Amino acid sequence: MTVGDGTHTDPAMAGGDGRDVYERLGVRPVINGAGVHTVHGNSIMLPEVEAAMNAAVRHFVLIDELMEAASRRLAELTGAEAGIVTAGSAAALSLAAAACVAGNDPDKMLALPEADGMKRRVLIPANQRFAYDHAIRLAGCVMVTVDNVSALEAEMHSGGVAMICVLAAKDHAARLTLKQIAPQARRQAVPVVVDAASEFPESPDLWLTRGADLVIYSGGKYLRGPASSGLLLGKRDLVAAAWANAAPHQAIGRPMKISKEQIIGALAAVEHWFARRDPRVQADGWNRDLATIARAASAVDGVTAERQPLTGSQRVPRLRLRWQRSKVAMTGLELRARLLEGKPRILLDDIGATDDSILIDPFGLQPGDAAVVSAALRRLLSTVAPEISESRTGPAMAVSGTWSVLLRFLHGSAQHEFRIEQKEDRLSGWHKSASFGAMLEEHVTGNRLFARTRHPRDGVEISYRFDGAIARGTMAGTFRVGSSGEANRGPVADEQFGGGEWTAACLEQA
């Protein structure tokens, strides 16, 4: 098979509706009722974006010239002084931090992430620490939380502040808002960066007009641009400094490479967003899909469908399905798992799932998907399975005491400690490592131990889930590990780092 310039392509990569490029690898695509999370593939690119990238791939350009032109176009579209396309919104956070710490001073740039002696403290409202501030710390920054205006002023007067970070999704309910922060920051000439990755862009930009110096958006979420693209918009000098720290330049951002095709694709997405998208038509489509699903689910005895109120800057409506456990013997996570096992596979979000409910986000639904989702939900919710009691293999073995625990990761190992208190089959206690400690809980079933712990660290919680066999004075099994912040707490994030094996030896019986 050939394309217009005579180039040969693999027929297996070109036919049908595109499913075959995944299915030939043994990967089954999903119908997406979970939203625009990166772990689920973000969103589907617009046809205009795909066409622009296909055209861009056929020519060479100088990347600096292309980004300079892209910056001018982004300024025209958004009302910002300048803008660049980045390798995702987390990369934009890293580059913004590098710009605020080092500018384009090569002595500072090439020292990063070692930022001793530089202004490297980043202030953030106390309730806005989030999983992605790791991208800021990547540039050698230290996160400092502030609770109110007085604390903000005190920290700025103490010196060493490189920037202030605001999380857009939480600003509407924050104790310390951008409106309060911006005047103080201007007086001290401290840049304010707003992470609006999961927000809708506006023109003129909402956050810049409220006093921010830089604002960040995802290109691969609501804009439906390339999945690995982001936007950094704002003050000309800071945007230029961020670009100086980015690839193709040999600075800290070199690993965050953005291609010519992605730059063009992201621009096409922004142009569509502001010039051709009809928000009313888009909202009508979401509402129709949710109404279709709500009618089907509500027809099942014991099931109700509740439209969730929009809060803050949220623009996409969502539907919560709720059921009586006496009539539907599944939790939200169990329903999610069964939908993923079906044909076709249907994906709902693990975040927000409860013992008797689950959320549906319509943004990723394609034409006809709502009917398929409705049929699957109605079938599963109508199938009332009997409650399954927890199997027992004899009385719970005793594990109270202090245990030395060895964790073997994919590479390397770590020595931890359990201090377990047991009451019948229920467990409580403490899980300690070299750098953190947290409550341990869960249960013992016969000769098997199941334990969970969550350890606060740098704005997120590190989660461990242990499963192991108990013998006399020893335990052994497997573990799963991950981390999550308040906004993405759920089983997927809590196990995102994979796992390993663990063994334990009893040091002292209680």
Buried (B, 14 or more C-beta within 10 A) or exposed (E): EEEEEEEEEEEEEEEEEEEBBEEEEEEEBBBBBBBBBBEBBBBBBBEBBBEBBEEBEEEEEEBEEBBBEBBEEBBEBBBBBBBBBBBBBBBBBBBBBBBBBBBBEEEBBEBBBEBEEBBBBBBBBBBBBBBBBBBBBBBBBEBBBBEEBEBBBEBBEEEEBBBBBBBBBBBEEBEBBBEBBBEBBEEBEBBBBBBBBBBBBBEEBBBBEBBBBBBBBBBBBBBBBBBBBBBBBBBEBBBBBBBBBBBEBEBBBEEBBBBBBBBBBBBBBBBBBBEEBEEEEBBEBBEEBBBBBBEBBBEBEBBBBBEBEEEEBBBBBBBBBBBEEEEBBBBBBBBBBBBEEEEBBBBBBBBBBEEBBBBBBBBBBEEEBBEBBBEBBBEBBBEBEEEEEEEEEEEBBEBBBBBBBBBBBEEEEBEBBBBBBBEEBEBBBBBBBEEBBBEBBBBBBBBBBBBBBBBEEBBBBBBBBBBBEBEEEEBBBEBBBBBBBBBBBBBBBBBBBEBBBBBBEBEEEE
